[in-house]
Amino acid sequence: PRPPRATSDLCLLTDSGAAAAVAALGVWARARARGTPSPMVRANSSSHCAAAADSGAGGGATAHDPACHRAAAGLPLRSTGLASVAAAVFAAWHVGGGAAEVPAEVGPEPWVGRCNIPRRDFKAILPAGSSPYIVKLPAGWNALLSSKLQREHLLEEMGNATCTPSQAGNVRKGIHEMDLREYIDDWMQREVQRNSGDNKYVFGEFGDQWAPLRDAYRRPPCLKCADHRVAVTIGLGGLHSGAPWHFHNAVFVEVLYGAKHFALLPPRDADMAEINEAIDGLSQYHWQREKRPEMERGGRLSALLECVIKPGEMLYFPDGWHHGVVNLEPYTAFVSTFVERDDAEDPAQNEWRS
């Protein structure tokens, strides 16, 4: 164990195995009993993220993946309670190797743990068809861009670049230019406000200064993803930031750091009239906490699809699909590739639909 840090956390670096798991949890409990700062268990490096995934952690251990990538992004991990620590420590022991990590920002929100968007195997050609899906990308698919978007590296290389955060409403307005450093060091650290107009959010940057990052991005392998009409944008958001319900063209969204919760409804869904009224001036995070429970108690939102997208995963959804997004980490970096839907039926599409 390392000595306590001067911050609000006690940081421990553990070996693998059940003994380390029990020891780490015991230290945590003793620290809590003494009233000392909450401990956390930190991943040795980003390599543990891939190791955990490759070892078959699967559904039982996926909750601790964001913490692994949080460490890789150069951010401190946070402990959120005994249950979170126990789950993470047990997951690391169950996997049988690597360091245990506390899941970052795991809270009581029930919607964070839900996922009913279909998951598909990665294919040589990914369809841009009529149904949403999630794919797990091959290891290292966008390693180059990931290294460039690591928080400290991004600040060093592009801290003086211009970014254009806007009011985080369901319509992009109130665009304000500022240095990227100001946005990351100030706005991304702020607590999200209930009034969406009081929040600033980088939905997606596509200015010339961002071209080197876009050029480093390996696009999804869809039929039209190499088309000159494809738009690739880079987005950055802080904890609980995001975009309230809106819609646009078909898109592939890949998360490089952090985690994003997507809620989706199909075009012309009957519940959107009520949602549009409720979301006016309201952040998506507060809609999830305040308005969604009311609608579900009334028997609505039956068609809602949702899931948390994490590093190494990519979400596709078609044009016209309504969606609202909440970022679940203090540093979330993602890339959106806006495409046209595939017009022609092709073997890859037919295979996916079957």
N, C-alpha and C positions, 0 to 999 in steps of 0.2 A: 504493500500500500504506500502511496505517496502521502506526504503530510498535507493537512488541509491548506487550501489556497486562501488568498485574501479576499476572494469573492464569496458569493453566497452559496457556493457548492463545495463539497468535498469530492475530489476526483480520485478514483481508484483505477488501477490498471491490473487486470486479473489474468491468470493463466487459464487454460481451458480445463474442463472437467467438472464433475459434481462437487469436489472439495472446494474449488475456487468459488463456485456458485453459492454454496452454503456460507462460506466465509464472507463473501461480499455482502450477502443479504444480512448476515449477522452484524457486520460493521454498520450497515445502514440502520438496522434496528437500534443498535446501541447509541448511534449518533442522534437518532430521533428521540430516544429516551432521555438523553442528556440535554436535549434542546439545542444541540449544535446544528450547523447548517446541514441541509439534506445532501447525502452523497449521491454520486452517480457513477456509472461504470462506463469508461470510454473505450472506443474501438482503437486498436493499435494504429491502424491506417485504413485507407480506403480499400485496401486489398481484402480486408475482412468482409466487406460488402459482397464482393464477388464470390468469396469463399463460402459465405453463408448461403447465397443463392444457389451455387453449384452443388452444395452438399445436400440439397433437397429439403431445405427448411420449409418450403411450401407454405400452406395456409397458416399453420400453427405459429410460425415464426416471422411472418411477414410484417407484423406490427413493429418489429425493431429495425427494419430496414431503413426508415427515414433517419434514425439516429446515427446509423453508420454513415450515411451520406452527409449528414450534418457535420460530423467530424471531418469528413473528407473536404467539405466546403470551407473548413477553417473556422467553424463556429463552435462555441461551447455547447455541450449537451445539457439537458435539463431533466431533473427528476420531478415527477408529478405525483408521487405517492407510492405506498407499499405495493399495491396491486401491479402498478406498472413495472416497478423494480423486480418483483417476483416473476412476472411474466417474461421479462427480458432475460433475467438470469437463468430461468428454467429453459428458455429457448436456446440459449448458448450451450447449456449443458446437454440438452437433447440433441443438438446438432453434432456435438462432440468435438468441437475445435474452435479456435479463434477466441476473441475477447467478447465478453458479454457487454451489451449496450442497453441503456435505458431508452425505451421508445420516446422520441421527442414529441412534446406537445400532445400527448394522449390525454384527452379530457373526457368528460361525461357525455359529450354529444353523441347520441345514438346513430345519427346519420353518417358519422365518420367511419363506422365499422361496417356499413352496408355496401354490398356490391352485387348488382344484377345485370351488369353489362356483359355480354358474351365475350369470352376470351378465346382467341384463335392462335393456332401455331403460325409462326413466321413463315412466309412464303417468298419465293423469288419475285413474284409480282403480287402486290397487295391491292385489292380492289378498292375503288372509290365508288361504292354502290349506294344502295338505299337503306342500309342498316348500320348502326353503330357497332363497333367492336374494339377490343383491346388486344395488342400483341406484345409479347416480350421480345425485345430486340436482341440480336446476337451480341455476345460480350464484346465490348470495345467499339460498338457501332459508331458512336460519336465521341470517342475518347479525346480527339484533338480539340473539338469545341468545348468539351467538358473541362479540359485543363485551362482553356482561355476564360471560361466563365467562373472559375474558382474565385471566390469573393476577393481575396487579397490580390490575386493576380489581375483581376479585372480592374480593381481600383488603381493598381500601379500602372497598367497599360492604358486605361481609358478613363481615369478619374476626371480628367478635364473635358471629356467629350460631352456633347450636348445630348440630353435626353428630353423626352416630351411627355411627362406624366400628365394625365388629365383627371378630371373628376371621375370617380369610380361609380358612375351611374349606368343605367341601361342604355343611355345614349352618350357617345363620347363627345364631351364638350369641356369647356374650361381648360383647354390645353395650355400648359405653362412650361416654358423652356427653363432648364437649369442644368448645372453641371451634374454629371452622373454621381460624383462623390457626394454632393449635397443630397441627392435622392437616396442613395444607399445608406449614408451615415445618419441622415435625419429622418426623412419621410418613411423609409422602410422600418425604422425602429419605433414608430409611433403606434399607439393603440388605435385600432380601427374604430371609427366613430359611427354611430347609428345613422346619422345623416350622410348619405353617400357623397354629397357635395363637399363635405369637409375632408374627404380622403383623396389622396393622390396615388395614381397607379399607372405603371408603364405596361399597357396592354401589349404593345409590340412596336419595336423600333425598326425603321427601314431607311433611315437617313444614310448619307454617304459615309459618315464616320463609322457606321456600324457594318459597312460592307465587308471588311476583313473577317468579322465573325460570321456573317452570313455565308461567305465563301468557304469557311471552314466546316460548314454544316453538311453532313451527308444526308441527302434527302431521302424520304421514304421511296421504296421501289415500286411506285404505282405507274400505270400506263401514261398518265399525263403529268407526272411530277417533274419531268425534265422540260416541260413546255415553258416557253418564254413568258407566258401569261401567269405562271405560278408566282404567288407572293409569299416570301419567307420573312417572318418577323421574329424578333427576339424580345421576350418579356421578362420582367423582374417584379417580384412582389414580396411584401413582408407578411408577417403572421396575420391571418384572418382578412387580409386584403383580397381583392378579387373583383369580378365583374358580375353585377346583378343580371337577372334574366334578360337575354337578347338573342338575336339570331343573325347569321351571315352565311357566306358560301361554305361549301364542304371543306373540311380541314382535317389535317393530321396534327396532333399536338404531342410533342415529346418533352418529357420532364428531364432536365439535366441535374438539378439540385432541388431539394425540398420535396414537397408533395402537394397535389392539387385535387380537391374534391369537385367532381363534375356532377351536376344534376341535369338531366335531359328530358325533354318532352317532345313528342313528334309534332310536325306542322299541323296547325289548325286544331290543336288539342283544346277541348272545351274548357279546361281549367285555366287557360292562359288569360282569359278576360279578368278573372279575379286576381291572378298573379300580377298582371300589369297594373292593376289599380293599387295593389298592396305594395309593389316594389318601387313606386314613384317616390324618390328621395330616400330610399332605404337601402342599406348595404345588404349584400347577399348573405353575409354571416348573420346579420340580425333577422333577415327573412327566415333563414333556417331555424333560428332559435324561437322566433315569435310567431310568425305567420304559418309556417309549415305545419306545426302541431295542430293548429286550429283547423286547417284544411283537411288534414288526415283524420281528425276526429269526426269531421263531417262526411267522411267517406269519399273524399276527393283524392287526386294525385295517384289514381290507380295505374296510370300508364307511365309513371316516372321511372326512369332508369338512372342509376347513379353508381359511382365508384371513386376511390382514391387512386390517382395515377402517380407512380413513384419513378425514380430514376431507373432507366433501363426498360421503361414501358412507353408505349405510344397508343393514344386514343384516336380513332377515326369516328367522325359523325357527318352525316350528309348535310347538304344545304337546306336551309329552312328549319332545322331542328332548333327549338328553343333550348337555351342552356344558361345556367348560372354557375359561377366558379368561386370557390373559397380556397385560398392558399393556406396550407397547414404548417408551414415552417417560417421562421424569421427570415430565411433567405431561400427564395424559390426562383429558379431560373428555368425558362422553358422556351421552346421554339414552336411556332405555328406555321404550317405549310398550307396555304389556301389554294385549293385546286378546283377544277371542274369535275363534276361526276363523270364516270365512264359512260359513254353513250352506247357503246357496242357490247353485246354479250360476248364473253370470251371464256375459254376453259377455266381460267383462274376464278372468274366470278361464279361460274356454275358449280365449281368445286366447293366454294365457300358456302353457297346457298344450300347445298345438299347437306 
